[in-house]
Amino acid sequence: MPHEPTAEQLLAGIAQHDGQALANLYDLTATNLYGLICEIVSDHNAAQNILKELFLRLWRDAKRIEAGGGSVIVWLTLDARAKAVDWQRGQNGLRTSAHSRLQALSKLMSWMPGRADMADIDKRRHLLEKLVHRLPKPQTHLLELAVLKGFTETEIAHQTEQPPGRIEHELRAGLRFLRHRLRAVMGTWSANI
């Protein structure tokens, strides 16, 4: 029985303009990506358009993405999130500067898994879900606002009526918690999280 190609193998095919590789990667990832987009965007037509734009960009930029050496799953996830957040912010009359967006993306990328980690992450998904549920509720809420809604620290401070310094502290504490526990999860099958 032949094995299923990895996301990176499919990306290599897409970089060579293999339409079937694009269709296979779409089948592999579209449901989860659409779910992520719908967490941010309430308009289902807009969510479908964002997903379509995401795969058109992947088709167009596959060689560059492949040359970057990162995980195509992580790239798709981050780009889907960015496009959905931009759309939602536009609907709310908010604009994010390119500098703010780059800073937020850099913070996310600092703890995102690399290409080699993705297979291990899939095997340990149940432990990762347990890990997220262990995060203190206030930090969970703040991380949701930052990651899923794309709010800046200043916007979160305004919305939650807390000082910006406290928001920054709580976000850092939440990310430290996740980073520390993630090492444990990735290091053992029965991590004590």
C-alpha positions in Angstrom: 0.0 0.0 0.0 1.6 3.3 -1.1 2.0 6.0 1.6 0.3 9.3 1.4 2.6 12.2 0.4 3.5 14.7 3.1 2.5 18.3 2.9 6.1 19.2 1.9 6.1 16.7 -0.9 2.8 18.1 -2.2 4.3 21.6 -1.9 7.3 20.5 -4.1 4.7 19.3 -6.7 2.8 22.6 -6.5 6.1 24.4 -7.1 6.4 22.4 -10.3 2.8 23.4 -11.2 1.3 20.0 -10.5 -2.5 20.7 -10.2 -3.1 17.3 -8.6 -0.6 18.1 -5.8 -2.6 21.4 -5.1 -5.9 19.5 -5.0 -4.4 16.9 -2.6 -3.0 19.6 -0.3 -6.3 21.3 -0.4 -8.1 18.1 0.5 -5.6 17.6 3.4 -5.9 21.1 4.9 -8.9 23.0 3.7 -11.3 21.8 6.4 -9.1 22.9 9.3 -8.1 26.1 7.6 -11.7 27.0 6.9 -12.6 26.3 10.5 -9.8 28.6 11.6 -11.0 31.3 9.2 -14.6 31.0 10.5 -13.4 31.4 14.0 -12.3 34.9 13.0 -14.7 35.8 10.1 -18.5 35.4 10.7 -19.3 35.8 7.0 -19.2 32.4 5.3 -18.9 33.8 1.8 -15.9 35.9 2.9 -14.4 32.9 4.6 -14.7 30.9 1.4 -13.1 33.7 -0.6 -10.2 34.0 1.9 -9.6 30.2 1.6 -9.7 30.5 -2.2 -7.2 33.4 -2.1 -5.0 31.5 0.2 -4.6 28.6 -2.2 -4.2 30.9 -5.2 -1.4 32.6 -3.4 0.1 29.2 -2.6 0.0 28.2 -6.2 1.6 31.5 -7.3 4.3 31.5 -4.5 5.0 27.8 -4.0 8.6 28.0 -5.1 9.4 30.8 -2.7 7.5 29.1 0.2 9.4 25.9 -0.5 12.7 27.7 -0.6 11.9 29.2 2.8 12.3 25.7 4.3 9.4 26.1 6.9 6.4 23.9 7.3 3.7 24.5 4.6 1.0 23.7 7.2 2.3 26.4 9.5 2.6 28.8 6.5 -1.0 28.1 5.4 -2.3 28.4 9.0 -0.5 31.7 9.6 -1.5 33.2 6.2 -5.1 32.1 6.7 -5.2 33.7 10.1 -3.6 36.9 8.8 -6.0 37.2 5.8 -9.0 36.5 8.1 -7.9 39.1 10.7 -7.2 41.7 8.0 -10.7 41.1 6.6 -12.4 41.3 10.0 -10.4 44.4 11.0 -11.5 46.1 7.7 -15.1 45.2 8.5 -14.7 46.9 11.9 -13.1 50.0 10.4 -9.7 49.1 12.0 -6.4 49.1 10.2 -3.2 47.5 11.3 0.1 49.0 10.2 2.5 46.7 8.4 5.0 47.2 11.3 2.4 46.1 13.9 1.5 43.1 11.8 5.1 42.1 11.3 5.7 42.4 15.1 2.7 40.2 15.9 3.8 37.7 13.3 7.3 37.6 14.7 5.9 36.9 18.1 3.8 34.0 16.8 6.7 32.6 14.6 9.0 32.5 17.6 7.1 29.5 19.0 5.6 27.9 15.9 6.7 24.4 15.0 9.1 23.8 12.2 8.7 21.4 9.3 10.4 18.5 11.2 8.0 18.9 14.2 4.7 18.6 12.3 4.6 14.7 12.2 5.3 14.6 16.0 2.7 17.2 16.6 0.0 15.2 14.8 0.9 12.2 16.9 0.6 14.2 20.1 -2.4 16.2 19.3 -4.4 14.9 22.3 -1.6 16.1 24.6 -1.5 19.5 23.0 -5.2 19.9 23.4 -4.8 19.0 27.1 -2.0 21.6 27.3 -4.2 24.4 25.9 -7.0 23.5 28.4 -4.4 23.9 31.3 -3.7 27.5 30.4 -5.2 29.9 33.0 -8.6 31.3 31.8 -7.6 35.0 31.7 -4.5 34.2 29.6 -6.6 32.0 27.3 -9.0 34.9 26.7 -6.1 37.3 26.0 -4.4 34.9 23.7 -7.7 34.3 21.8 -8.0 38.1 21.3 -4.5 38.3 20.1 -4.3 35.2 18.0 -7.8 34.7 16.7 -9.1 38.2 16.6 -5.8 39.8 15.7 -6.0 42.6 18.3 -2.9 44.5 19.3 -1.9 44.7 22.9 -3.2 48.3 23.0 -6.6 47.2 21.6 -6.8 44.3 24.1 -6.0 46.8 26.9 -8.8 49.1 25.7 -11.3 46.3 25.3 -10.6 44.7 28.6 -10.0 48.0 30.5 -6.7 46.8 31.8 -3.3 48.6 31.6 -1.2 47.8 28.5 1.6 46.6 30.7 -0.6 44.0 32.3 -1.8 42.8 29.0 1.8 42.4 27.7 2.8 40.6 30.9 -0.2 38.2 30.7 0.4 37.4 27.0 4.1 36.7 27.7 3.2 34.5 30.7 0.7 32.6 28.6 3.2 32.1 25.8 5.9 31.0 28.3 3.5 28.5 29.8 2.7 27.1 26.3 6.4 27.0 25.2 7.5 25.3 28.4 4.8 22.7 28.3 5.2 22.2 24.5 8.8 21.1 25.1 7.5 18.5 27.6 4.8 17.3 25.2 7.2 17.0 22.3 9.8 15.3 24.5 7.7 12.4 25.7 4.6 10.5 24.9 3.3 10.7 28.4 4.3 14.2 29.3 3.1 15.4 32.7 1.4 18.6 31.7 
